[in-house]
Amino acid sequence: MSLSRRLAVASLCGALLAASATHASAADGVDETARFLAGKGATSDSRLAEHARSEFYGEYAAQIGSGWKQFQQPNLERMRTWWAGHAPAKYSTVFYPFSGPDVGNALALFPDADSYLMFGLEAPGAIPDPQDMEAEAISAGLRDLEASLSTILQVNYFFTKAMEKKLGKGSFNSISGLLLFFLARSDCEVTGARRVAIGRGGALVPGTVADDSVSGRSRSRVPGVEITFKRKGSKEQTIRYFMVNVADADLAKRSRDFMPYLESQRRFVTMIKSASYLMHKDGTRDPAHFEKIRSLILRHSDFVVQDDSGVPLRLFARETWRLKFHGRYEAPTPEFGKYLQKDLKVEMQRNSTGKLPFSYGYAYKQGESNLITAERAQ
């Protein structure tokens, strides 16, 4: 590395430490961990301070910061600006099915929710705790985390098929680690994190390490993680992420308590993005049906915002929902071509409010994304 590059890295590390010194650590250092994973350094009196001064961490922070500012940050800012004129007047619980760890988009659309309910096929994993880790293990973990973030920082969604490979057994690039990363990058202070699970009858109970490791066939509890956070001068908010397969057959055989838990949440707003068109599956050609989760969304949601990969347009009864169409829609990407919605294409051509100034969903190129908003009629 050249002398000028070394000086630049050293300067960046110093700036990161100075900037982070004003932020108090949350209980058990989880906020400090989140900031460290997000490339925001460590407080001067932290056990992570020495690691934050390292040459490797300086390069990591520079690369993560550059990647975030190149696409994700401006995209989220454009989304927040546009959404201000289309958001529901009030909401408390945000339901984000098939989300993976993508809390960044949920915070952009619904920053003031009391709670965010998310799920995916990936285990929540260990809550990162780098305080007592060796430098080599920290460096390896940060490299894994950076690799796991590669797609969303470029196209604003995770590739479902690649998630299992990219989310390794390490804690840094676990679902829990990625949630902490996005919270810190969204300027949130993390106030707590713990394992949770959904037990018998849909009750939320403390989680254990064993919940993640039990095979799907024998699992009696739904493993999850709960993270609390707040923004400057704001209330404490909660994220709960669960590992569950919501195909009808899997819910009946392996995760019977998940739907009762969702029912207990009463009313919510729902956001859907890049959901692999799972809720479009019908008939004998698509044996893995998702009718139960689809039906619950339509029953319990007061407001839905989604791209074309969410609930099919035909299922939104016009006497029940006030529908609006935004962006551009011609056809799904080639991988999902069979899920073309001719009725949505007509609505978009006739009634779209215009091109979207941000990326949302699989059609991520500028001006290509689409959104449907559905508000329940009073």
DOVO-732718 format. One record per residue (C-alpha): chain; x, y, z; residue number from 1; residue in one letter. Coordinates in steps of 0.001 Angstrom, whole numbers. Each point is the difference from the previous one (the first is absolute). Layout:
N
<A; <X; Y; Z>; NUM; A>
...
This chain:
378
<A; <0; 0; 0>; 1; M>
<A; <1321; 3453; -883>; 2; S>
<A; <900; 2533; 2704>; 3; L>
<A; <-2837; 2294; -1082>; 4; S>
<A; <-2483; -2876; 213>; 5; R>
<A; <1241; -942; 3498>; 6; R>
<A; <-352; 3601; 1168>; 7; L>
<A; <-3520; 199; -1435>; 8; A>
<A; <-1022; -3203; 1762>; 9; V>
<A; <1510; 1172; 3288>; 10; A>
<A; <-1817; 3316; -351>; 11; S>
<A; <-3283; -1792; -661>; 12; L>
<A; <444; -2228; 3059>; 13; C>
<A; <663; 3036; 2178>; 14; G>
<A; <-3056; 1769; -1351>; 15; A>
<A; <-2156; -3049; 617>; 16; L>
<A; <1162; -245; 3599>; 17; L>
<A; <-518; 3682; 651>; 18; A>
<A; <-3431; 42; -1584>; 19; A>
<A; <-1165; -3027; 1946>; 20; S>
<A; <1256; 1224; 3364>; 21; A>
<A; <-3193; 1997; 555>; 22; T>
<A; <-2222; -3098; -316>; 23; H>
<A; <-727; -1858; 3224>; 24; A>
<A; <194; -3772; -134>; 25; S>
<A; <-3194; -1984; 503>; 26; A>
<A; <-338; -2762; 2565>; 27; A>
<A; <2573; -2760; -509>; 28; D>
<A; <1669; 2014; -2761>; 29; G>
<A; <-2473; -994; -2710>; 30; V>
<A; <-235; 3552; -1362>; 31; D>
<A; <3773; 209; -141>; 32; E>
<A; <52; -3318; -1845>; 33; T>
<A; <-2574; 1284; -2511>; 34; A>
<A; <2029; 3139; -683>; 35; R>
<A; <3197; -2033; -349>; 36; F>
<A; <-1611; -2353; -2539>; 37; L>
<A; <-1363; 2998; -1908>; 38; A>
<A; <3484; 1450; -428>; 39; G>
<A; <-615; 2831; 2454>; 40; K>
<A; <2927; -723; 2305>; 41; G>
<A; <15; -371; 3783>; 42; A>
<A; <122; 2248; 3037>; 43; T>
<A; <3476; 839; 1276>; 44; S>
<A; <-511; -1945; 3245>; 45; D>
<A; <-1432; -3090; -1708>; 46; S>
<A; <1692; -3372; -239>; 47; R>
<A; <-676; 341; -3740>; 48; L>
<A; <1991; 3235; -257>; 49; A>
<A; <3255; -1745; -871>; 50; E>
<A; <-1696; -2058; -2706>; 51; H>
<A; <-1627; 3154; -1383>; 52; A>
<A; <3450; 1581; -355>; 53; R>
<A; <1346; -2894; -2064>; 54; S>
<A; <896; 370; -3640>; 55; E>
<A; <-2413; -2788; -966>; 56; F>
<A; <-2937; 1645; 1769>; 57; Y>
<A; <777; 3337; -1608>; 58; G>
<A; <-181; -1594; -3430>; 59; E>
<A; <-3174; -1881; 930>; 60; Y>
<A; <-1671; 3186; 1267>; 61; A>
<A; <1002; 1892; -3136>; 62; A>
<A; <-1350; -2717; -2309>; 63; Q>
<A; <-3264; -446; 1894>; 64; I>
<A; <-515; 3748; 203>; 65; G>
<A; <674; 430; -3696>; 66; S>
<A; <-2325; -2867; -930>; 67; G>
<A; <-2767; 1375; 2200>; 68; W>
<A; <278; 3544; -1356>; 69; K>
<A; <223; -1076; -3632>; 70; Q>
<A; <-3456; -1573; -252>; 71; F>
<A; <-1802; -1014; 3190>; 72; Q>
<A; <64; 3300; 1884>; 73; Q>
<A; <-1159; 2228; -2902>; 74; P>
<A; <-2598; -2583; -1002>; 75; N>
<A; <-1476; -79; 3501>; 76; L>
<A; <20; 3790; 169>; 77; E>
<A; <-1909; 263; -3284>; 78; R>
<A; <-2434; -2617; 1285>; 79; M>
<A; <-640; 1910; 3245>; 80; R>
<A; <-566; 3267; -1875>; 81; T>
<A; <-2460; -1503; -2482>; 82; W>
<A; <-1797; -2110; 2601>; 83; W>
<A; <-833; 3015; 2160>; 84; A>
<A; <-2919; 734; -2306>; 85; G>
<A; <-1313; -3572; -119>; 86; H>
<A; <495; -1503; 3485>; 87; A>
<A; <-2958; -970; 2200>; 88; P>
<A; <-1008; 2545; 2626>; 89; A>
<A; <600; -2359; 2917>; 90; K>
<A; <1513; -3384; 721>; 91; Y>
<A; <1469; -1929; 2911>; 92; S>
<A; <1116; -3477; -1127>; 93; T>
<A; <1753; -519; -3328>; 94; V>
<A; <-177; -3519; -1443>; 95; F>
<A; <2739; -750; -2533>; 96; Y>
<A; <-346; -3608; -1236>; 97; P>
<A; <2837; -1699; -1914>; 98; F>
<A; <2232; 2863; 1135>; 99; S>
<A; <3242; -1683; 978>; 100; G>
<A; <2067; 2604; 1892>; 101; P>
<A; <-1148; 2954; -2138>; 102; D>
<A; <-1045; 2378; 2773>; 103; V>
<A; <1476; 3010; -1835>; 104; G>
<A; <-2906; 257; -2445>; 105; N>
<A; <-2532; -525; 2791>; 106; A>
<A; <1517; 2920; 1926>; 107; L>
<A; <-92; 2168; -3117>; 108; A>
<A; <-3714; -598; -605>; 109; L>
<A; <-1197; -278; 3603>; 110; F>
<A; <2494; 1753; 2289>; 111; P>
<A; <-2390; 513; 2926>; 112; D>
<A; <-1392; -3503; 541>; 113; A>
<A; <-114; -1456; 3482>; 114; D>
<A; <1030; -3405; -1314>; 115; S>
<A; <1213; -1705; -3168>; 116; Y>
<A; <-902; -3649; -568>; 117; L>
<A; <2226; -1760; -2519>; 118; M>
<A; <759; -3563; -1073>; 119; F>
<A; <2021; -2058; -2438>; 120; G>
<A; <1450; -3457; -549>; 121; L>
<A; <3348; 846; 1611>; 122; E>
<A; <751; -627; 3660>; 123; A>
<A; <374; 3147; 2123>; 124; P>
<A; <3427; -1229; 1078>; 125; G>
<A; <2147; 1227; 2833>; 126; A>
<A; <-106; 3609; 1149>; 127; I>
<A; <3505; 1316; -797>; 128; P>
<A; <2319; 714; 2933>; 129; D>
<A; <3464; 946; -1272>; 130; P>
<A; <1143; 1457; 3327>; 131; Q>
<A; <2198; -2990; 893>; 132; D>
<A; <796; -1265; -3495>; 133; M>
<A; <3506; -159; -1433>; 134; E>
<A; <959; 2340; -2831>; 135; A>
<A; <166; -2816; -2557>; 136; E>
<A; <-3531; -1182; 825>; 137; A>
<A; <-1322; 3571; -204>; 138; I>
<A; <1625; 537; -3391>; 139; S>
<A; <-1460; -3252; -1322>; 140; A>
<A; <-3434; 922; 1330>; 141; G>
<A; <45; 3433; -1598>; 142; L>
<A; <1024; -1521; -3346>; 143; R>
<A; <-2971; -2392; 231>; 144; D>
<A; <-2331; 2860; 880>; 145; L>
<A; <1193; 2083; -2936>; 146; E>
<A; <-567; -2937; -2367>; 147; A>
<A; <-3526; -528; 1341>; 148; S>
<A; <-851; 3648; -686>; 149; L>
<A; <1289; 40; -3559>; 150; S>
<A; <-3355; -308; -1798>; 151; T>
<A; <-2246; 2225; 2094>; 152; I>
<A; <2521; 2832; -146>; 153; L>
<A; <-223; -158; -3798>; 154; Q>
<A; <-3620; -929; -834>; 155; V>
<A; <-1941; 494; 3293>; 156; N>
<A; <-1054; -3612; 524>; 157; Y>
<A; <1516; -3306; 1065>; 158; F>
<A; <108; -2898; -2444>; 159; F>
<A; <-2054; -2678; 1761>; 160; T>
<A; <1923; -2938; -1466>; 161; K>
<A; <3323; 1513; 1035>; 162; A>
<A; <-1017; 875; 3545>; 163; M>
<A; <777; -3412; 1490>; 164; E>
<A; <3492; -1; -1492>; 165; K>
<A; <805; 3611; 880>; 166; K>
<A; <-1394; -96; 3523>; 167; L>
<A; <2557; -2215; 1667>; 168; G>
<A; <310; -1484; 3453>; 169; K>
<A; <1930; 3006; 1285>; 170; G>
<A; <-1818; 2546; 2116>; 171; S>
<A; <1045; 3069; -2003>; 172; F>
<A; <-1853; -1083; -3130>; 173; N>
<A; <-2897; -1690; 1767>; 174; S>
<A; <-3469; 1493; -319>; 175; I>
<A; <545; 1561; 3423>; 176; S>
<A; <3295; 1532; -1114>; 177; G>
<A; <-1522; 1430; -3164>; 178; L>
<A; <-2907; 1506; 1928>; 179; L>
<A; <2470; 1740; 2310>; 180; L>
<A; <1930; 1251; -3040>; 181; F>
<A; <-3090; 1553; -1620>; 182; F>
<A; <-1145; 1587; 3244>; 183; L>
<A; <3348; 1684; 578>; 184; A>
<A; <172; 1119; -3634>; 185; R>
<A; <-3479; 1484; 452>; 186; S>
<A; <1280; 2077; 2948>; 187; D>
<A; <-1884; -2019; 2606>; 188; C>
<A; <1269; -707; 3505>; 189; E>
<A; <-377; -3691; 845>; 190; V>
<A; <-1197; -383; 3580>; 191; T>
<A; <-252; -3780; 296>; 192; G>
<A; <45; -3353; -1784>; 193; A>
<A; <-1071; -3473; 1076>; 194; R>
<A; <-1010; -3367; -1369>; 195; R>
<A; <-3737; -668; -29>; 196; V>
<A; <-2260; -2762; -1281>; 197; A>
<A; <-3654; -661; -700>; 198; I>
<A; <-1190; -2822; 2219>; 199; G>
<A; <-3189; -1926; 529>; 200; R>
<A; <-3159; 1867; -879>; 201; G>
<A; <1889; 2851; -1636>; 202; G>
<A; <1547; 1341; 3211>; 203; A>
<A; <3210; 2029; -219>; 204; L>
<A; <2581; -1590; 2306>; 205; V>
<A; <3756; 351; 670>; 206; P>
<A; <2093; -1722; -2650>; 207; G>
<A; <2930; -2361; 294>; 208; T>
<A; <2992; -921; -2171>; 209; V>
<A; <-1615; -3391; -542>; 210; A>
<A; <-2968; 1579; -1797>; 211; D>
<A; <2182; 777; -3031>; 212; D>
<A; <1623; -3407; -177>; 213; S>
<A; <-3096; -2195; 189>; 214; V>
<A; <-908; -1339; -3427>; 215; S>
<A; <-3118; 1247; -1745>; 216; G>
<A; <-1701; -3383; 250>; 217; R>
<A; <248; -207; 3779>; 218; S>
<A; <-135; 3698; 903>; 219; R>
<A; <-2790; 754; 2470>; 220; S>
<A; <818; 3704; 446>; 221; R>
<A; <553; 2786; -2507>; 222; V>
<A; <3439; 1558; 676>; 223; P>
<A; <454; 3735; -120>; 224; G>
<A; <1871; 3076; 1153>; 225; V>
<A; <-1359; 3161; 1613>; 226; E>
<A; <1879; 3293; -301>; 227; I>
<A; <-1025; 3276; 1635>; 228; T>
<A; <1222; 3370; -1219>; 229; F>
<A; <-799; 3690; -96>; 230; K>
<A; <847; 3143; -1895>; 231; R>
<A; <986; 3354; 1444>; 232; K>
<A; <-2750; 1307; 2238>; 233; G>
<A; <-2367; -2767; -1065>; 234; S>
<A; <-1724; -2987; 1579>; 235; K>
<A; <1401; -3504; 330>; 236; E>
<A; <-935; -2241; -2928>; 237; Q>
<A; <187; -3775; -465>; 238; T>
<A; <963; -2352; -2819>; 239; I>
<A; <-904; -3677; 191>; 240; R>
<A; <1330; -2316; -2698>; 241; Y>
<A; <-973; -3675; -209>; 242; F>
<A; <1298; -2964; -1973>; 243; M>
<A; <-2989; -1734; -1555>; 244; V>
<A; <-1219; -1552; -3230>; 245; N>
<A; <-3547; 1275; -563>; 246; V>
<A; <-954; -2378; -2805>; 247; A>
<A; <-3357; -1472; 991>; 248; D>
<A; <1355; -3526; 426>; 249; A>
<A; <2931; 1126; 2162>; 250; D>
<A; <-2214; 2115; 2227>; 251; L>
<A; <-2261; -3003; 596>; 252; A>
<A; <2795; -2485; 695>; 253; K>
<A; <2839; 1955; 1601>; 254; R>
<A; <-1005; 3501; 1046>; 255; S>
<A; <-3597; -215; 1206>; 256; R>
<A; <518; 2715; 2614>; 257; D>
<A; <1133; 2712; -2420>; 258; F>
<A; <-3413; 885; -1400>; 259; M>
<A; <-1574; 302; 3494>; 260; P>
<A; <2821; 2395; 879>; 261; Y>
<A; <-715; 2117; -3086>; 262; L>
<A; <-3728; -30; 790>; 263; E>
<A; <782; 1344; 3473>; 264; S>
<A; <1655; 3082; -1529>; 265; Q>
<A; <-3444; 1228; -1080>; 266; R>
<A; <240; 2864; -2518>; 267; R>
<A; <3099; 1041; -1937>; 268; F>
<A; <1295; 1591; -3165>; 269; V>
<A; <1721; -2369; -2392>; 270; T>
<A; <2912; 632; -2341>; 271; M>
<A; <1146; -2552; -2557>; 272; I>
<A; <3090; 195; -2176>; 273; K>
<A; <1798; -2562; -2152>; 274; S>
<A; <-2141; -2860; 1344>; 275; A>
<A; <777; -2512; -2783>; 276; S>
<A; <-3691; 45; -1059>; 277; Y>
<A; <-654; -2696; 2593>; 278; L>
<A; <-3539; 1199; 672>; 279; M>
<A; <-818; -293; -3702>; 280; H>
<A; <263; -3779; 63>; 281; K>
<A; <-3236; -1819; -787>; 282; D>
<A; <-1026; -3303; -1538>; 283; G>
<A; <1802; -3279; -538>; 284; T>
<A; <2989; 1556; -1774>; 285; R>
<A; <898; 1916; 3174>; 286; D>
<A; <-330; -2540; 2817>; 287; P>
<A; <1607; 2192; 2707>; 288; A>
<A; <-2994; 2212; 728>; 289; H>
<A; <94; 3093; 2212>; 290; F>
<A; <-3723; 586; 374>; 291; E>
<A; <37; 195; 3816>; 292; K>
<A; <2468; 2865; 229>; 293; I>
<A; <-1641; 1716; -2970>; 294; R>
<A; <-3416; -216; 1647>; 295; S>
<A; <1340; 1319; 3308>; 296; L>
<A; <1521; 3033; -1719>; 297; I>
<A; <-3320; 845; -1626>; 298; L>
<A; <-1913; -465; 3271>; 299; R>
<A; <2291; 1808; 2422>; 300; H>
<A; <1485; 2816; -2070>; 301; S>
<A; <-1416; 3504; 70>; 302; D>
<A; <2522; 1094; -2617>; 303; F>
<A; <2211; -1920; -2451>; 304; V>
<A; <2922; 1279; -2042>; 305; V>
<A; <1632; -2485; -2365>; 306; Q>
<A; <1611; -589; -3347>; 307; D>
<A; <-1491; -2440; -2489>; 308; D>
<A; <1615; -2971; 1802>; 309; S>
<A; <-2451; 321; 2928>; 310; G>
<A; <-3679; -906; 193>; 311; V>
<A; <-1501; -275; -3522>; 312; P>
<A; <-2052; 3043; -958>; 313; L>
<A; <-3066; -2131; -759>; 314; R>
<A; <-363; -838; 3710>; 315; L>
<A; <-483; 3613; 1121>; 316; F>
<A; <-3794; 394; -55>; 317; A>
<A; <-850; 3484; -1301>; 318; R>
<A; <-2788; 464; 2541>; 319; E>
<A; <2504; -629; 2810>; 320; T>
<A; <3170; 1735; -1200>; 321; W>
<A; <878; 3410; -1391>; 322; R>
<A; <2740; -764; -2503>; 323; L>
<A; <2661; 2263; -1458>; 324; K>
<A; <2667; -851; -2559>; 325; F>
<A; <3471; 1460; -229>; 326; H>
<A; <2920; -508; -2349>; 327; G>
<A; <316; -2192; -3045>; 328; R>
<A; <-1010; -3608; -626>; 329; Y>
<A; <309; -1989; -3193>; 330; E>
<A; <900; -3505; 1191>; 331; A>
<A; <1931; -1717; 2784>; 332; P>
<A; <3690; -666; -469>; 333; T>
<A; <639; -3078; -2215>; 334; P>
<A; <550; -2308; 2993>; 335; E>
<A; <-3601; 629; 1101>; 336; F>
<A; <-1541; 538; -3424>; 337; G>
<A; <-2900; -2395; 565>; 338; K>
<A; <-1424; 2311; 2668>; 339; Y>
<A; <-925; 2763; -2427>; 340; L>
<A; <-3128; 1877; 1184>; 341; Q>
<A; <-1908; 1305; -2988>; 342; K>
<A; <-2439; 1935; 2191>; 343; D>
<A; <2880; 1749; 1764>; 344; L>
<A; <1569; 904; -3323>; 345; K>
<A; <-3252; 1680; -1090>; 346; V>
<A; <-308; 1896; 3294>; 347; E>
<A; <3588; 1208; -157>; 348; M>
<A; <-411; 1200; -3580>; 349; Q>
<A; <-3231; 1866; 793>; 350; R>
<A; <364; 1151; 3592>; 351; N>
<A; <3639; 138; 1061>; 352; S>
<A; <984; 3162; 1850>; 353; T>
<A; <3286; -22; -1931>; 354; G>
<A; <3465; -1503; 151>; 355; K>
<A; <1503; -697; 3398>; 356; L>
<A; <3201; 1932; 809>; 357; P>
<A; <1418; -2935; 1981>; 358; F>
<A; <665; -3724; -271>; 359; S>
<A; <-2451; -2447; 1573>; 360; Y>
<A; <-221; -3703; -808>; 361; G>
<A; <1481; -2080; -2781>; 362; Y>
<A; <-370; 2680; -2690>; 363; A>
<A; <2675; 2058; 1730>; 364; Y>
<A; <1258; 2157; -2886>; 365; K>
<A; <-851; 3698; 133>; 366; Q>
<A; <-3594; 612; -1067>; 367; G>
<A; <-874; -3709; -291>; 368; E>
<A; <-1438; -781; 3468>; 369; S>
<A; <-3673; -227; 897>; 370; N>
<A; <-2090; 396; 3147>; 371; L>
<A; <-3600; -759; 858>; 372; I>
<A; <-1556; 1614; 3073>; 373; T>
<A; <-3225; -1381; 1402>; 374; A>
<A; <-1832; 1723; 2838>; 375; E>
<A; <-2921; -1719; 1675>; 376; R>
<A; <-3222; 1927; -478>; 377; A>
<A; <-1525; 1210; 3271>; 378; Q>
